[in-house]
Amino acid sequence: MLSCKSMDDRVIQNALAYASRYQLRPTARLGFGIHGIVFSVVGNLKEGATVIKAHHAAEPFHRELAIYARLKEAKIRKVLGFNVPHLINHDADLHVIEMSLVARPFVLDFAGAYLDAPPVFDEEAWERWETDNRERFGERWPQVQAVLAALEEMDIHMIDVLPGNIAFIV
């Protein structure tokens, strides 16, 4: 079994391989989490920066790719005023997605989301999820709930609801 360090190394190598393959240069690490690592990149053939997310595993990669593809097909760039990254490219072999860089307010990170059907949790788990998120977002929780409801209208069920994934203007 791979250690966390070797998994991160593999994911970073996949990100660098993607960057090389598509003539991009990583400029900064923007974030990391349980599903992968995110870098801003620039390229000789494009104007401005984009973002690549290299995933640790195939399942969250495919889930996130399908959601970004649905958003792209529907031409969704904002959800209730929150910017949503636009799918630019991907590489299934490397588990890397390239997307637009977005400014706050934004909604992103769909690797933990579900497409077409919500996850099945017992009532106690949903209550705990609601309580945790109400505490995280405080007075902004009703706005977050509205964004989640708008996503659900597109059959995108986001459960990884963190201030880094649904971010307001500071």
BELDA-V919049 format. One record per residue. RES is the residue in three letters. SS is DSSP state (H for helix, E for strand, - for the rest). PSI is psi in degrees with one decimal (none if undefined). Layout:
res: [RES RES]
ss: [SS SS]
psi: [PSI PSI]
This chain:
res: [MET LEU SER CYS LYS SER MET ASP ASP ARG VAL ILE GLN ASN ALA LEU ALA TYR ALA SER ARG TYR GLN LEU ARG PRO THR ALA ARG LEU GLY PHE GLY ILE HIS GLY ILE VAL PHE SER VAL VAL GLY ASN LEU LYS GLU GLY ALA THR VAL ILE LYS ALA HIS HIS ALA ALA GLU PRO PHE HIS ARG GLU LEU ALA ILE TYR ALA ARG LEU LYS GLU ALA LYS ILE ARG LYS VAL LEU GLY PHE ASN VAL PRO HIS LEU ILE ASN HIS ASP ALA ASP LEU HIS VAL ILE GLU MET SER LEU VAL ALA ARG PRO PHE VAL LEU ASP PHE ALA GLY ALA TYR LEU ASP ALA PRO PRO VAL PHE ASP GLU GLU ALA TRP GLU ARG TRP GLU THR ASP ASN ARG GLU ARG PHE GLY GLU ARG TRP PRO GLN VAL GLN ALA VAL LEU ALA ALA LEU GLU GLU MET ASP ILE HIS MET ILE ASP VAL LEU PRO GLY ASN ILE ALA PHE ILE VAL]
ss: [- - - H H H H H H H H H H H H H H H H H H - - E E E E E E E E E - - - E E E E E E E E - - - - - - E E E E E E - - H H H H H H H H H H H H H H H H - - - - E E - - E E E - - E E E E E - - - - E E E E E - - - - - E E - - - - - - E E - - - - - - - H H H H H H H H H H H H H H H H H H H H H H H H H H H H H H - - - E E - - - - - - - - E E - - -]
psi: [141.4 139.9 166.5 -42.2 -46.3 -31.6 -44.7 -42.0 -43.9 -43.5 -42.2 -41.9 -39.2 -41.4 -44.7 -37.5 -42.4 -47.7 -44.7 -45.6 -36.0 20.6 50.1 157.3 118.3 137.3 -27.6 149.3 122.4 -25.4 170.1 158.5 -161.2 -22.4 -19.5 -166.5 139.8 132.0 144.9 146.0 154.1 156.3 157.8 -25.6 -2.1 155.5 129.6 171.4 150.4 -175.5 140.5 140.4 117.9 124.2 148.3 -31.9 160.2 -42.1 -51.8 -32.1 -51.6 -37.9 -48.4 -41.2 -44.8 -38.6 -45.5 -34.5 -41.8 -44.1 -39.9 -45.0 -36.8 0.7 38.2 119.6 -12.3 146.5 109.7 41.6 -5.5 125.6 142.0 130.7 146.5 128.9 127.5 -48.2 171.3 164.7 108.2 -31.9 -37.4 -7.4 47.2 136.1 133.1 133.0 169.2 152.7 130.7 152.8 161.2 147.6 144.2 162.4 124.9 179.6 81.1 14.7 -27.0 5.8 166.5 142.3 132.1 -19.6 137.2 157.8 158.9 112.9 154.6 166.3 -38.0 -41.1 -41.4 -39.3 -42.1 -42.0 -46.8 -46.0 -46.0 -44.8 -34.7 -41.4 -42.5 -45.2 -13.6 -129.6 -14.5 -5.6 -42.4 -35.2 -41.6 -44.2 -38.7 -41.3 -44.9 -40.1 -39.4 -39.3 -40.7 -29.0 -23.3 11.6 35.0 117.8 98.5 122.9 -17.9 74.6 100.6 156.7 -20.1 -15.5 -32.1 97.8 134.3 165.5 132.1 none]
